[in-house]
Structure formats: structure tokens, C-alpha cells
Amino acid sequence: MPRDATSLMPYDCIIFVNVPHDEFDVQQLQAVRDAVYNLGAGFVMVGGANSFGPGGYHRTVIEEILPVTMDVSQKKVLPKGALAIILHSCEFPEGNTWGKRITKQAIKVLGAQDEVGVLAYTETGEKWLFEPTPAANYEQLVPIINGATIGDMPSFQNTMQIGLKGLLKSDAATRHMIILSDGDPQPPTPTLIKEFIDNKISVSMVAIFPHGGLEISKMQSVAEVTGGRYYFPEDPNQLPAIFIKESKTLKRSMLQNKVFTPEVAFPSPILKGIDGLPELKGYVITTAKGDLAMTILTAPPDAEDADSQDPILSVWQHGLGKTAAFTSDFSTNWGEHWQKWDHFQPFVKQLLTDVSRVKKDGHLRMSTHTSGGDAVIVVEDFHPEEGFLQVTAKLAGPNEKSEIVTLKQVAPRRYQATVPLWGHGRYHAIGQGTAGERKDVAFGGFIVPYSPEYLRFRSNRQTLQEVADRTNGRVLSGDPEKDDIYRHGRAAKRSTKPIFDWFLIALAILVPLDVAMRRIQLDLGAIKAALGFGRRTASTATMGALLQAKESATAALKSRREARPLPPPTAGTVLPRPSQKPATPPNAGSPKPPDAPAETSDRPAVSTTERLLAMKRKRDEEK
């Protein structure tokens, strides 16, 4: 299936026959939409168990181009489903992000009346992120899912028990549970598994990067006994398709397996020459898109919902193309009687003829080319009658971007416009000229390629040789023996390095030394004496002479004292200490005062201090 609308231009009609949504990628479905809307291709979807809503086309670009919608909330009687999703913190890159992403995609597939709830193990334990809620509230549920904190669940028991109680509260006709895990939690008890089986609630297990065979076996056994499915994807990119497929389990309620005869609701060239219609055995429930869609065939109204008739065949114009939806099928499943019908081939032929692109001989010719960073669109008019046209063009290109421009007349019957380019890839242009009742269309396209450098898959030998010559090098052949990469004798190379950092280190070392020498004074003599340097020892002769002189002085003093002995002290006098000399009396050598008593020769002079001490001692004795 092509991934761009330009590749679909050779086809006048595209038909999807009972093919599910997950068989295509986003680019392929977008190409179909662009081919219909911009290029005028036809599109037909034929019903079946993998088409329309059950096929997962709800809220997709395919639903956008179809004349019916998969939202069947307007029906009064419609079985609904309930889905519970359990998320477990998976140990692979961006595991929680993947879990949130595929959960949102699974909810988008559900119908508006279907209920969905999400459980996870959070900081406060197992709990509902939100209990079963109608999927129509998708916009309100997305922020809750994005803000969830998913932890490592210790056991399936509590989480599955909470999910079971929530599903039993719902009045849905179909209940289902999906568990995404790496298999670490403890398995549920047999009693809990029996409750799931008794209430006909299926459980599908998705094992993503499990740690061993035990985890795989216990998850697989839970899925088998409850009627669910077991998945073991090797690539996280497979997870969205798995969850979409599981969500479509609930969409089976949109399949109506009953025998009925379609009724003609609106005359159409598709039914030309056809009088009666055979029975069909079933169809997919859809809703026509208001008055814009032409509903040609309908199913008979239900007794409980007489005001509503489900469309069987609807067509409408979408952009430049036309699309049709046949909600039943042409196989032996539902259309067994139609295959035996005489008008079966005329009906299909007239249906495709009405929808397919019709090739008409127009009078406009379009040419496109690039000039620098712009696209130049030129439209020429070859109509037999000359006249002025209002010409517009729509240019669509990479990144799903498109731009509409008005072409100016630059010459007789020649119109031109310039559009800035916005990327590399394929561009297709649709020009439309109108004048009164006249309306002509022209198509064109071009490709903006990548740089020619990306087209080279081999080395550019010429460039390599030029680089080697300019740098005095050589081109290596790839053979180690011939190249001799590690040969000796190479010329020595010198290079310089800044030494500022080394100066900073030297400064950091010298600053403390400089401060110490300025602030601390050292006594070199004391240091030398402490270390034993510079000490002089007196000679033995000198010490002997000093001792002899000391002894002679001591003997002389002793003989002098014996020659002149001191008189005995009288009462009230204090002799001086042997180490002290008698104090000189005051006024010695001066004339004595007239009233002073004359000193006798037999009483030595006494100092003032001694007299004061004697007087103090005498008063003490009197007391």
C-alpha cells in the first residue's frame, strides 16, 4: 500500500473489503484520505467483522471520508461493552510512557457508549485511576492517564479483584479485561479466576519483557482459562496494535447477525434496472452523517427502535472524490443470497462506476517545477472560447501540510503562482479554474529530492585523495600490510601549551611561604644551640683557675671577719641580715640638729626602718 497520495493517482477507486485498521500504518491511511479529498479518487468500504467500528476505524481519517460514522450513541437499543485495563510498571525503556500511550489508543477505538476504566499500582496501593466511564469522555480521561504514577505491582490478586467488582457494577453486555505486565506479580488465586469464568469476563494478558518461564506460564494460563488471549511481543511497537485489537473485542456488539431484506430509502443510478433485492444475513451498525450523506439502502427498523433505520448503503461527495459505505458484505457470510442473485454483478459495477473518478477531457494544463526554494505553478487554458478565469491551486506536500494560492494571469491564457517550499519529498498540486458555469480542474506534481550527496553509497576517492594531498597524507587501501599505519620514523611534532595554570599553582604554594617569612622571626642562634651547632666548651685550665680564685676570696673574707668581730646587740635593736649592709643613716655627714641626742661611741647607728620596727615591737609588748 503506498504511503503518499501521488502514488495512488493511477487508481480511480480504492476498496477496503473487511480489512482491519491495524493492517495499515498512519501514512498509508493518510494517503488514502488525500487521494480522495485532493485528487478525486473514489473509495468504498465493504462491511464485515473487521470493517467500520469493529475494525477499529472510529476516530480515524477513514471515518472522516466515509458517509457514515462509527459513533452509534444515537441508537436507543444497543449492547455496550465494558473494558478494564490494568497497567504495571514494566522494566524496559519508557515502559510507563508506552503503557499510557497504548491505553489512550485503545480507548479511542471504543464506541461512545462503551465504558472503560484503568487500574494501576500507585504510591497508595492498587486503585482505579478512573472507574468504568463512557468512552465519550475521552478528552477528560486523557489528562488523568498522562498524570498517573505507575508502580511495581506485587500481586495480580488485589488489582484483579478491584477490577472485577467494577466490571460487575456495569450493565454492559460484554465485559473484558486487559493486563499489561512483565510477569513479576504473584498470580491470582483459583477462587478469583473462577469468579471471572462464572461472570463470563475474559482476561487477556500482554507479557512485555518477562523475566523467565514461570512468569510466562502463569500469565498464559490466566488468559486461557478465562477465554482471553495471550500476547508475547518482542518489540514495544507491537503494543498499540495489540491493545486496539483487544478493544475491538467489545465492538463485536456492533455486529447485527440477523436475516433481513434491505429497503430502498432514496433512488440512485446505482439501482438502475434493479427491482427487487435479496436477503442479507447481517451488517455492521453505523450512523449516517446527516443530510450530507445520501442513504440509498437501509435495514428495517427494530420493534424497540422504530424511529431509527441503520444505513446499508450510503454515498457522499468528499472534496474532489466520492465515497461509499456498504455495511453488509458480499461474501458467503452475510451475502450468500446476493452471490446467487442475477443482478449482483450489475449492482457492483454500477456502484463502482458511480463512486470512481471519472476521466474528463479538460481544457486546463498544469506544469510545475522548482526554482531555488520556491515551487512555480503554471496553468494554461486551451478552451475553444477565450475568456478570463479565476484560477486557484492547492499545493500539498510533506509533513501533511498544504497551502492554497491564487494564480495571477501573466500572459494570455497563462496563469502562474510561486509558493515557498517547506521540505523534501513529493508535492502534488490541484488547480481549478472557474468562469460562470465553467469549471475545469488540472493536476500536477513534482518531487523535491534530497541532496545528491545522499545518493552516494561509496567513498568519493577523488575527494579523499585531494584531502590527503593538501595535508601531506595518503589514502589508505584498507590492507594493513600495505598501508603500514603504525610505521616508525615519523617527523617529530612540537606544540605549545599555555603555562598560566602552572603559574597559578606556583603562586598558591609560594604565598603562604612569603607570609610566614614576613610575620615569623627566627632566632638562628637558639636554633643552632638547640641543634648542637656553635657550642664552645671551656678548657680544664680555665675552670681550675676560676675555682682557685673563688677559694682565695672566701678565705680572705673569713679572716677579715675574725679580726674585727661585731659587738653584741643591745635590747631593742635589730641586726642587719648577713647579706645586707648597714643602711646609711639619714643626714649622714651633715650638722646634727641642736635637739638631737648625741650618739655615743659604744652604740652603733640605727636606720630609720630599724627604729620603726623597734617602736612597733615595743608597743606590741606593752599591749
Secondary structure, DSSP 8 states (H G I E B T S, - for coil): --SSGGGGTT-SEEEEES--GGGS-HHHHHHHHHHHHTT--EEEEE-STTSTTTTT-TTSHHHHHSSEES--TT-SS---EEEEEEE---SSTTHHHHHHHHHHHHHHHS-TT-EEEEEEEETTEEEEEEEEEEGGGHHHHHHHHHT------SBHHHHHHHHHHHHHHS--SEEEEEEEE-S-SB---HHHHHHHHHTT-EEEEEE-S-SSHHHHHHHHHHHHHHT--EE--SSGGGHHHHHHHHHTTGGGGGEE---B--EE-S--GGGTT------BS-EE--EE-GGGSEEEEE----SS-TT---EEEEEEEETTEEEEEE-S-SSTTT-HHHHT-TTHHHHHHHHHHHHS------SEEEEEEEETTEEEEEEEE--SS----EEEEEEE-GGG-EEEEE-EEEETTEEEEEEE--SSEEEEEEEEEEETTEEEEEEEEEEE---GGGG--S--HHHHHHHHHHTT-----S-HHHH-TT-S-----------HHHHHHHHHHHHHHHHHHHH----HHHHHHHHT-S-----HHHHHHHHHHHHHHHHHHHHHHHHS------TT-----TTS-----TTTTS---TTS----TTS----HHHHHHHHHHHHHHH-
